[in-house]
Amino acid sequence: MGVALSSARALGDFGVTLMVAGNIPGRTQTLPLYIYGQVESLNFARAHAAALVLVAVGIGSLWLVRRMEAGSHERLA
């Protein structure tokens, strides 16, 4: 569970990436920084699509963790 939560936090991290690595498109740009750039340039359709990707990855990782937890409980019984 800790791995899934830390991965989700790292995936959505914005401030640290912007302050430390900067925002060099194609090199240090993460998905949250991409969304920020698209909103700044008023490209809301691309920003929404990228946000949906983040949501899908988050839901998928939580689903995977739940499946793994259910499997480990069945093996213990």
Backbone hydrogen bonds, N-H to C=O, Kabsch-Sander energy under -0.5 kcal/mol:
donor,donor_aa,acceptor,acceptor_aa,energy
5,L,1,M,-2.2
6,S,2,G,-2.5
7,S,3,V,-2.3
8,A,4,A,-2.3
9,R,5,L,-2.2
10,A,6,S,-2.4
11,L,7,S,-2.4
12,G,8,A,-1.6
13,D,9,R,-0.6
13,D,10,A,-0.6
18,L,14,F,-2.3
19,M,15,G,-2.5
20,V,16,V,-2.9
21,A,16,V,-0.5
21,A,17,T,-1.2
22,G,17,T,-1.4
27,R,24,I,-2.6
28,T,24,I,-2.1
29,Q,24,I,-1.0
34,Y,30,T,-2.3
35,I,31,L,-2.5
36,Y,32,P,-2.2
37,G,33,L,-2.3
38,Q,34,Y,-2.4
39,V,35,I,-2.4
40,E,36,Y,-2.3
41,S,37,G,-1.7
42,L,39,V,-1.6
43,N,38,Q,-3.4
44,F,42,L,-0.9
47,A,43,N,-1.8
48,H,44,F,-2.7
49,A,45,A,-2.1
50,A,46,R,-2.3
51,A,47,A,-2.2
52,L,48,H,-2.2
53,V,49,A,-1.6
54,L,50,A,-1.9
55,V,51,A,-2.3
56,A,52,L,-2.6
57,V,53,V,-2.4
58,G,54,L,-2.3
59,I,55,V,-2.8
60,G,56,A,-2.6
61,S,57,V,-2.4
62,L,58,G,-2.1
63,W,59,I,-2.4
64,L,60,G,-2.3
65,V,61,S,-2.2
66,R,62,L,-2.4
67,R,63,W,-2.3
68,M,64,L,-2.3
69,E,65,V,-2.7
70,A,66,R,-2.4
71,G,67,R,-2.1
72,S,68,M,-1.9
73,H,69,E,-1.9
74,E,70,A,-1.7
75,R,71,G,-1.6
76,L,72,S,-1.2
77,A,73,H,-1.1
